[in-house]
Amino acid sequence: NDNLSIYLSGGILKVFDFRVMDRWGNLVLFRSEILNENDILIWDGNSNGKSVEQGVYIYVAKLLLIDGTVSLITGNVTVIR
């Protein structure tokens, strides 16, 4: 895959405070919120107009669920060129 995409699903009202960071904790991508199904977040492996280096990147996002609770999700994505 060439992109990291985040979509809303039935139980999620919005995604907010979405971040992608390098292994040193430097912010590579920030998106304050994703509000609807048409507002898709795509990260193409670039930061500030330049390709990031190969390696593992961490993502963190807060989700506002339909029942009003907030859930935190984390994961990683590997960039290979």
C-alpha positions as CSV (number, residue, x, y, z in Angstrom):
1,N,0.0,0.0,0.0
2,D,1.2,3.5,-0.8
3,N,-1.0,5.4,1.7
4,L,-2.2,5.1,5.3
5,S,-6.0,5.8,5.4
6,I,-8.3,6.4,8.3
7,Y,-12.1,6.0,7.8
8,L,-15.0,6.6,10.1
9,S,-17.3,3.6,10.8
10,G,-20.7,3.2,12.3
11,G,-19.7,3.4,16.0
12,I,-17.3,6.3,15.7
13,L,-18.6,9.9,15.6
14,K,-15.2,11.5,14.9
15,V,-11.5,11.0,15.0
16,F,-9.5,13.8,16.6
17,D,-6.0,14.5,17.6
18,F,-4.5,12.2,15.0
19,R,-0.7,12.1,15.0
20,V,2.0,10.3,13.2
21,M,5.5,10.4,14.8
22,D,8.9,9.0,14.0
23,R,10.7,6.7,16.4
24,W,12.2,9.7,18.3
25,G,8.7,11.2,18.9
26,N,9.1,14.0,16.3
27,L,5.7,14.9,14.8
28,V,5.4,13.9,11.1
29,L,1.7,14.5,10.6
30,F,-1.1,16.1,12.7
31,R,-4.8,16.3,11.9
32,S,-7.1,17.9,14.5
33,E,-10.2,16.1,13.5
34,I,-12.0,13.9,11.0
35,L,-15.8,14.6,11.2
36,N,-17.6,12.6,8.5
37,E,-17.3,9.7,6.2
38,N,-16.2,11.9,3.3
39,D,-13.3,13.4,5.3
40,I,-10.7,10.7,4.8
41,L,-7.2,11.0,6.3
42,I,-4.5,9.9,4.0
43,W,-0.8,9.9,4.8
44,D,1.5,9.4,1.8
45,G,4.8,9.1,3.6
46,N,5.6,12.8,3.3
47,S,6.3,15.4,5.9
48,N,6.6,19.1,5.1
49,G,6.7,18.3,1.4
50,K,9.5,15.8,1.6
51,S,9.6,12.0,1.7
52,V,10.2,10.6,5.1
53,E,13.0,8.1,5.7
54,Q,12.4,4.4,5.7
55,G,11.5,3.1,9.1
56,V,8.7,2.5,11.6
57,Y,6.3,5.4,12.4
58,I,3.8,5.4,15.3
59,Y,0.2,6.7,15.0
60,V,-2.0,7.8,17.8
61,A,-5.7,8.9,17.5
62,K,-8.5,9.7,19.9
63,L,-11.9,8.4,18.8
64,L,-15.2,9.9,20.0
65,L,-17.6,6.9,20.1
66,I,-21.3,7.0,19.5
67,D,-22.0,6.5,23.3
68,G,-20.0,9.6,24.1
69,T,-16.9,7.9,25.4
70,V,-13.4,8.6,24.1
71,S,-11.1,5.8,23.0
72,L,-7.4,6.0,22.3
73,I,-5.9,3.8,19.5
74,T,-2.2,3.4,18.7
75,G,-0.3,1.4,16.1
76,N,2.6,1.6,13.7
77,V,3.2,1.7,10.0
78,T,6.5,0.8,8.2
79,V,7.7,3.0,5.3
80,I,9.7,1.0,2.8
81,R,10.9,2.7,-0.4
